[in-house]
């Protein structure tokens, strides 16, 4: 790889903002070649930690994937660059479109539409992708918030139901193509894709760190990891963090320039244009 390159890996939901906005703008400003690669954030973090993939910068949703890189000795810290919230995106050509259009996060109407027997709902793998975990938390919180015990479980048909789980990079494409009627999404990516969605209240959309201790932390769930071991998962704030890797093939300084660009006026403007909210919280010193 030439020294005039910048290689960025990122949570798969960020594909449009990274590869169509931030990457090209940074490349033009700094006269470098941008290379982007997205995947479920936990999966990408494991690839980076095992050195099967190398990059200058990694951008994750939630702190969890950054812990993997910290444990591997590849980063010391990560900084917030944007934030988002969970939503339910729906296909405007679905036979259930009118029901989703009439639904609202103010009551349980959206949840009841999802629970209808014929609705095809798509989400990602909670073992490899934070969004796959976050939709489970959202549905569990919805049960409590709307006082509808068991309805979220009915929607899922099991936390790791293979009939609903799709690869992170292709989920919204499947939604657009009509293979699913509705899908779990981040507001940022759904706005970028120009898809209709049901906005959800802070009590269940995981966007408000101030609600973590008094509300979000009331739910957790257990999954089987790739080794068949039980793993208990807990909520994390929907903040996007960026870190420069110590083994950056193009040099740490080039990676730092890209992170600073994301934090700066132009980068924040591009995030906002793509439906992302401002970063929340302070630098993440992963323990």
C-alpha positions in Angstrom: 0.0 0.0 0.0 1.3 3.4 -0.9 2.1 6.0 1.8 -0.5 8.3 0.2 -3.4 5.9 1.3 -5.8 6.0 4.2 -7.5 2.7 5.1 -10.6 2.9 7.3 -12.6 0.0 8.7 -16.0 0.7 10.1 -19.3 -0.6 11.4 -21.2 -1.9 8.4 -24.2 0.4 8.9 -21.9 3.4 8.1 -21.2 2.4 4.5 -22.8 5.4 2.8 -21.5 8.1 5.0 -18.0 6.7 5.0 -17.6 5.7 1.4 -19.7 8.4 -0.2 -19.1 11.4 2.1 -16.3 11.3 4.6 -13.8 9.2 2.8 -14.0 11.1 -0.6 -14.0 14.5 1.1 -10.9 13.6 3.2 -9.1 12.1 0.2 -9.7 15.3 -1.9 -8.6 17.6 0.9 -5.4 15.7 1.7 -4.7 14.3 -1.8 -4.7 10.7 -0.7 -6.4 7.5 -1.8 -9.2 6.4 0.5 -10.0 2.7 1.1 -13.0 1.7 3.2 -14.2 -1.6 4.5 -17.3 -2.3 6.5 -18.7 -5.2 8.5 -20.6 -5.9 11.7 -18.5 -4.0 14.3 -17.7 -7.0 16.5 -16.8 -9.1 13.6 -14.5 -6.4 12.2 -12.9 -5.8 15.5 -12.0 -9.5 15.8 -10.5 -9.5 12.3 -8.4 -6.5 13.2 -7.4 -8.0 16.5 -6.3 -11.3 14.8 -4.5 -9.2 12.2 -6.4 -10.8 9.4 -7.3 -7.3 8.4 -5.1 -4.2 8.8 -6.3 -0.6 8.8 -5.3 2.9 9.9 -8.6 3.7 11.6 -11.6 1.7 13.0 -15.0 3.4 13.6 -17.3 1.4 15.9 -20.9 1.7 17.2 -20.9 1.3 21.0 -17.8 0.8 23.1 -17.8 -3.0 23.0 -15.9 -3.6 19.8 -13.2 -1.2 20.9 -12.6 -3.3 24.0 -11.5 -6.1 21.7 -8.9 -3.9 20.1 -7.8 -2.7 23.5 -7.4 -6.2 24.7 -5.3 -7.0 21.6 -3.0 -4.1 22.4 -3.9 -2.2 19.2 -5.5 0.9 20.7 -5.2 3.0 23.9 -8.3 5.1 23.5 -11.3 5.9 21.2 -13.1 9.2 20.7 -16.8 9.8 20.0 -17.5 11.1 16.5 -21.3 10.8 16.1 -24.4 9.1 17.7 -27.7 7.6 16.6 -30.8 5.8 17.8 -32.7 2.6 17.0 -35.6 2.7 14.6 -37.8 0.3 12.7 -37.4 0.8 8.9 -40.1 -0.5 6.5 -40.5 -1.2 2.8 -42.9 1.3 1.3 -44.0 -1.4 -1.2 -44.7 -4.0 1.5 -48.3 -5.2 1.9 -48.0 -4.0 5.5 -46.8 -0.5 4.5 -50.0 1.3 5.4 -49.9 -0.3 8.8 -46.3 0.7 9.4 -47.1 4.2 8.1 -49.9 4.6 10.6 -47.8 3.2 13.5 -46.1 5.3 16.0 -43.5 4.9 18.7 -45.8 6.8 21.1 -47.8 3.6 21.6 -47.3 -0.1 20.9 -48.9 0.0 17.4 -45.5 -0.6 15.6 -44.8 -3.6 17.9 -48.1 -5.2 17.2 -47.6 -4.8 13.4 -44.2 -6.5 13.7 -45.9 -9.3 15.7 -48.4 -10.1 12.9 -47.8 -13.7 11.6 -47.0 -12.8 8.0 -44.6 -9.9 8.6 -41.0 -10.7 7.6 -38.7 -8.9 10.0 -34.9 -8.6 9.4 -32.1 -8.0 11.9 -28.4 -8.8 12.2 -26.5 -11.4 14.3 -26.2 -10.3 18.0 -23.0 -12.3 18.3 -21.1 -10.3 15.5 -22.9 -7.0 15.2 -23.9 -4.4 17.9 -27.1 -3.6 16.0 -28.1 -7.2 16.3 -27.8 -6.8 20.0 -29.4 -3.4 20.2 -32.6 -4.5 18.5 -33.0 -7.2 21.1 -32.6 -4.7 23.8 -35.1 -2.4 22.1 -37.7 -5.1 21.9 -37.1 -6.1 25.6 -37.4 -2.5 26.7 -40.5 -2.1 24.5 -42.1 -4.9 26.5 -41.6 -3.0 29.7 -42.3 0.4 28.4 -45.6 -0.5 26.8 -46.4 -3.1 29.4 -46.7 -5.9 26.8 -44.7 -8.8 28.4 -43.6 -11.4 25.9 -44.5 -9.4 22.7 -40.9 -8.6 21.8 -40.0 -12.3 22.2 -42.9 -13.2 19.9 -41.6 -10.7 17.3 -38.1 -12.3 17.4 -39.0 -15.9 17.6 -35.9 -16.4 19.7 -32.9 -14.1 20.2 -30.8 -15.9 17.6 -33.6 -16.9 15.2 -31.8 -17.7 11.9 -35.0 -16.9 9.9 -34.5 -13.2 10.8 -30.8 -12.8 10.9 -28.9 -11.3 7.9 -25.5 -10.0 7.2 -25.0 -6.4 8.4 -23.9 -5.0 5.0 -27.0 -6.4 3.1 -29.9 -6.0 5.5 -31.2 -2.7 4.2 -30.6 -3.9 0.6 -32.9 -6.8 1.4 -35.4 -4.4 2.8 -35.3 -2.2 -0.3 -35.6 -5.3 -2.5 -38.7 -6.6 -0.7 -37.2 -9.7 0.9 -38.2 -8.4 4.3 -41.1 -6.1 5.2 -39.3 -4.3 8.1 -35.8 -4.2 9.5 -34.0 -3.0 12.6 -31.9 0.0 11.8 -30.0 3.0 13.1 -31.7 6.3 12.3 -28.5 7.5 10.7 -28.3 4.7 8.1 -32.0 4.7 7.4 -32.0 8.4 6.7 -29.0 7.9 4.5 -30.8 5.2 2.6 -33.9 7.4 2.3 -36.2 4.7 3.8 -39.4 5.4 5.8 -39.2 4.4 9.5 -40.9 4.4 12.8 -39.1 6.7 15.3 -39.0 5.3 18.8 -39.0 7.1 22.2 -35.8 7.6 24.2 -37.0 4.9 26.7 -36.4 2.2 24.1 -34.2 3.7 21.3 -31.0 3.5 23.3 -29.9 7.0 22.3 -29.9 8.7 25.7 -26.9 7.8 27.9 -28.7 9.6 30.8 -31.3 6.8 30.8 -28.7 4.0 31.1 -28.6 3.4 34.8 -32.2 4.1 35.6 -33.8 2.4 32.6 -31.7 0.7 29.9 -29.7 -1.4 32.3 -32.9 -3.1 33.4 -32.6 -5.5 30.5 -30.0 -8.1 29.5 -30.0 -11.3 27.6 -27.9 -14.4 26.9 -26.6 -15.7 23.6 -24.4 -18.5 22.5 -21.1 -17.2 21.1 -19.2 -18.8 18.2 -17.7 -21.3 20.6 -21.1 -22.4 22.0 -20.5 -20.6 25.3 -23.2 -18.6 27.0 -22.5 -14.9 27.0 -24.6 -12.3 28.9 -25.0 -9.0 27.1 -25.9 -5.6 28.5 -26.9 -2.3 26.9 -24.3 0.2 25.7 -24.8 3.8 24.4 -25.4 4.2 20.6 -22.3 6.4 20.1 -19.9 6.0 17.3 -16.3 5.8 18.4 -13.1 6.2 16.3 -9.6 4.9 17.1 -6.3 4.9 15.4 -4.6 1.5 15.3 -1.1 1.1 16.5 -0.2 -1.1 13.5 -1.7 1.4 11.0 -0.1 0.4 7.7 0.0 4.1 6.5 1.2 5.4 9.8 -0.5 6.6 13.0 -0.3 10.3 12.0 -2.3 9.7 8.9 -4.9 7.9 10.9 -5.0 10.7 13.5 -5.6 13.2 10.6 -8.7 11.2 9.5 -10.1 11.1 13.1 -9.6 14.8 13.5 -11.3 15.4 10.1 -14.4 13.4 11.4 -14.4 15.5 14.6 -14.0 18.8 12.7 -16.5 21.2 11.2 -16.6 19.6 7.7 -16.7 16.0 9.0 -19.5 16.9 11.5 -21.5 18.6 8.7 -21.2 15.5 6.5 -22.4 13.3 9.4 -25.3 15.6 10.0 -26.3 15.6 6.3 -26.4 11.8 6.5 -28.7 11.7 9.4 -26.2 11.2 12.3 -26.6 13.1 15.5 -23.7 14.9 17.3 -21.3 12.8 19.3 -22.1 12.3 23.0 -19.9 11.7 26.0 -16.1 12.0 26.3 -13.2 10.0 25.0 -13.4 6.3 25.8 -10.5 5.0 27.7 -11.4 1.3 27.4 -10.5 -0.7 30.5 
